[in-house]
Amino acid sequence: RADCVGFAEKAVGQHQLRFDAAKPPFAALKPGQYALVVEAVREVGGRELLRIPFDWPVTASRHLDAKGEHELGLVKLDLNP
């Protein structure tokens, strides 16, 4: 989890995040298998966790997604070299 980038307490709705592979913490990632993990937890109620696995470094454009069942909608991951 040392390479984890967290964003706590986002409001309900759509969110777009962009990261530059040449900047920390991504510039220091070793080649391997990783996963985008998105978790929704309500103070009282449901919890849902989605994982989208991918290989690093990115060598070709890929569009991956996962759909939640209760707490999360569609989560998209676009990877570009």
N, C-alpha and C positions, 0 to 999 in steps of 0.2 A: 504494500500500500504506500510505500515511500514515493512512488511515481504518480500517486493519485492526485487528480485535480478536482476539488469539490466545490459545489455551489449549493449552499444550504438555503432553505426557506424561499424558494422561488414561488411567486404567486401563480394561481391557476391560469392557464392560457398557453399560447404557443411561445416558444423561446428558440432563438437561434444563437449558437455559439460557434465562433471561428477560432482556429488555432493555427499557428505557423510552425511547421516542422523544424524550422531553422532556429527557433527560440526555445528557451527553457520552458517547461521541463522536457519537451519532446526532442530537442537536439541531443540530449544525453541518453535517449532510449537505446538499449541494445537490441539487435535484431531478434525477433521471436514472435510468439503468439501472444496477443493482448486481447482485451475486451473493453468495449464501452459499456459501462454499467450505469443504469438509470434506476433510481429507487424513489418511490413515493411512499411516505409514511404519514398517516394522520394521527394527531394526538389521541383522538378517540376514534377508533375505527380501523379501516383497512390498511394494508401494506402490500406493495407490489414491487417486484424487482425484475428488470429486463436486462439481458446481456446480449451484446452483438459482438461476436468474436471477429478478429481481423489479424492479418499478418503485418509485421513492421520490419523493415521499412516498406512503404507503399511503392510498388513498382508500376502499377497500372491503375487507372481510374476505376473505382468500384462504388456502387450504390447499394447499401445494405439497410435493412430495416427490421423492426420487431414491433408487434402490436400487443399492448396490454389488454387484459380482460376486464379489470375493474377500476383501477385507480389511474392507469396511464393509457393514453391514446397511442397513436402511431409515432414511433421514434425512428428517425432517419439518420443514417450516417453516410456522408459522401466523403470518400477518400480520393485525393488527387496527388500524384507525385510532384 
